[in-house]
Amino acid sequence: MLIRTLSTLECANLLAANRVGHLACAKDGQPYVVCFNYAYADSNLYAFSLPGKKIDWMRANSLVCAQIVEHTQGRGWRSVIVDGRFEELPDQIGHKLQRDHAWSVLSKHADWWEPGALKPVMPPVSDSLPHVFFRILIEEMTGREASE
C-alpha cells in the first residue's frame, strides 16, 4: 500500500463529494462517536439533528472531530479528519441568516432532512419535534489516501 497526504483542496473536494461521516465529541473525559449526515460549504460542515446525547455533549464541550471516508479501488481509501467547533444555529432572532444558509446548503441534497429527523423508534412520537441545526466550524483538516 502507498499512503500519501491529501492537499487542502483534495480534502475540501472529498468533504463536498460526500454526505455521511463520523462525528466525535467528548464530555467529562468520555468520548462519543456517531454517524452523521452533513453538507460542506464555506469551510464548514452543516448538519441537522433531533436533540439527544450528541447535541447535549456538543453543547457542553464544543470541541469536535469528524471523519469522512471514501473507499476506492481494491483495499484503497481516502479519509479526511476535521478538527473544529460545534456552533448551534437556533431558531432565534440574530441567527436567522445563518440558519437559513444552513437550510439552503442542506436542502440541495435529496432527503437531507430524513436522517436527522428520525429516531430509531417507530412510530414517531410527535409531528413537531425541536430540530437542531448546527455547523462545525473547521479549524483544521487533514487527509490521507491509501492505494495499492
C-alpha positions as CSV (number, residue, x, y, z in Angstrom):
1,M,0.0,0.0,0.0
2,L,1.1,3.5,-0.7
3,I,0.0,6.2,1.7
4,R,0.0,9.9,0.7
5,T,-1.1,13.1,2.3
6,L,-4.1,14.9,0.6
7,S,-3.8,18.6,-0.2
8,T,-6.2,21.1,1.3
9,L,-8.1,21.3,-2.0
10,E,-8.3,17.5,-2.2
11,C,-9.7,17.4,1.4
12,A,-12.3,20.0,0.6
13,N,-13.3,18.1,-2.5
14,L,-13.7,14.9,-0.6
15,L,-15.9,16.7,2.0
16,A,-18.0,18.2,-0.7
17,A,-18.5,14.9,-2.5
18,N,-19.8,13.0,0.5
19,R,-22.7,13.3,2.9
20,V,-22.1,10.9,5.7
21,G,-19.3,10.8,8.2
22,H,-18.5,10.0,11.8
23,L,-18.7,12.8,14.4
24,A,-16.8,12.6,17.7
25,C,-17.4,14.7,20.8
26,A,-16.5,14.3,24.5
27,K,-17.9,15.1,27.8
28,D,-16.3,14.6,31.2
29,G,-13.4,12.8,29.6
30,Q,-15.7,10.3,27.9
31,P,-15.6,10.2,24.0
32,Y,-18.7,9.5,21.9
33,V,-18.8,8.8,18.2
34,V,-21.8,8.8,16.0
35,C,-22.6,8.7,12.3
36,F,-24.0,12.0,11.0
37,N,-25.2,13.4,7.7
38,Y,-23.7,16.8,6.7
39,A,-23.2,19.2,3.8
40,Y,-20.0,21.1,3.2
41,A,-19.9,24.8,2.3
42,D,-18.0,27.9,3.3
43,S,-15.3,25.8,5.0
44,N,-18.0,24.5,7.4
45,L,-19.9,21.2,7.9
46,Y,-23.6,21.9,8.2
47,A,-25.9,19.4,9.9
48,F,-29.3,18.8,11.4
49,S,-30.4,16.6,14.3
50,L,-33.0,16.0,16.9
51,P,-32.0,16.7,20.5
52,G,-30.2,13.9,22.2
53,K,-26.8,12.8,23.5
54,K,-24.7,14.2,20.6
55,I,-26.3,17.6,20.9
56,D,-26.1,17.7,24.7
57,W,-22.5,16.7,24.7
58,M,-21.6,19.2,22.0
59,R,-23.4,22.0,23.9
60,A,-21.3,21.0,27.0
61,N,-18.0,20.9,25.0
62,S,-17.9,22.5,21.6
63,L,-14.6,20.8,20.5
64,V,-15.4,18.1,18.0
65,C,-13.8,15.9,15.4
66,A,-15.3,14.5,12.2
67,Q,-14.0,11.8,9.9
68,I,-15.2,11.2,6.3
69,V,-14.0,8.1,4.5
70,E,-14.3,7.0,0.8
71,H,-13.4,3.5,-0.3
72,T,-11.6,3.4,-3.6
73,Q,-10.4,0.5,-5.7
74,G,-9.3,-2.7,-4.0
75,R,-8.3,-2.0,-0.5
76,G,-7.8,1.7,-1.2
77,W,-9.4,4.5,0.7
78,R,-9.3,8.3,1.2
79,S,-10.0,9.9,4.5
80,V,-10.3,13.4,5.9
81,I,-10.2,14.3,9.6
82,V,-11.8,17.7,10.6
83,D,-11.0,19.3,13.9
84,G,-13.5,22.0,14.7
85,R,-16.1,23.6,16.9
86,F,-19.8,23.0,17.2
87,E,-21.9,26.0,16.7
88,E,-25.7,25.7,17.2
89,L,-27.9,27.7,14.8
90,P,-31.0,28.3,16.9
91,D,-34.4,29.4,15.6
92,Q,-34.0,32.8,17.2
93,I,-33.5,36.4,16.2
94,G,-29.9,37.1,15.5
95,H,-29.3,33.6,13.9
96,K,-31.9,33.7,11.1
97,L,-29.3,34.4,8.3
98,Q,-27.0,31.6,9.5
99,R,-29.9,29.1,10.0
100,D,-31.4,30.0,6.5
101,H,-28.0,29.4,5.0
102,A,-27.7,26.0,6.7
103,W,-31.1,25.1,5.4
104,S,-30.1,26.2,1.9
105,V,-26.9,24.2,1.9
106,L,-28.5,21.1,3.3
107,S,-31.6,21.2,1.1
108,K,-29.6,21.0,-2.1
109,H,-29.4,17.2,-1.4
110,A,-32.3,14.7,-1.7
111,D,-33.9,13.6,1.5
112,W,-31.4,15.8,3.5
113,W,-33.8,16.1,6.4
114,E,-34.6,12.4,6.9
115,P,-31.6,11.1,8.9
116,G,-31.7,14.0,11.3
117,A,-35.5,13.9,11.7
118,L,-35.9,10.3,12.6
119,K,-35.3,8.4,15.8
120,P,-34.7,4.7,15.8
121,V,-38.3,4.3,17.2
122,M,-41.4,3.6,15.3
123,P,-43.9,5.3,15.1
124,P,-42.6,8.9,15.6
125,V,-43.8,10.3,18.9
126,S,-44.6,13.8,17.6
127,D,-45.1,15.8,14.4
128,S,-43.5,18.9,15.8
129,L,-40.1,18.0,17.3
130,P,-37.5,20.7,18.2
131,H,-34.9,20.1,15.4
132,V,-31.4,21.5,15.9
133,F,-29.4,23.0,13.0
134,F,-25.7,23.3,13.6
135,R,-22.4,23.7,11.9
136,I,-18.9,22.6,12.6
137,L,-16.5,25.5,12.2
138,I,-13.5,23.8,10.6
139,E,-10.3,24.8,12.4
140,E,-8.0,22.2,10.8
141,M,-8.5,19.4,8.3
142,T,-6.0,16.8,7.2
143,G,-6.4,13.9,4.8
144,R,-4.7,10.7,3.6
145,E,-5.1,8.3,0.7
146,A,-4.1,4.7,0.5
147,S,-3.7,2.9,-2.8
148,E,-2.3,-0.5,-3.8
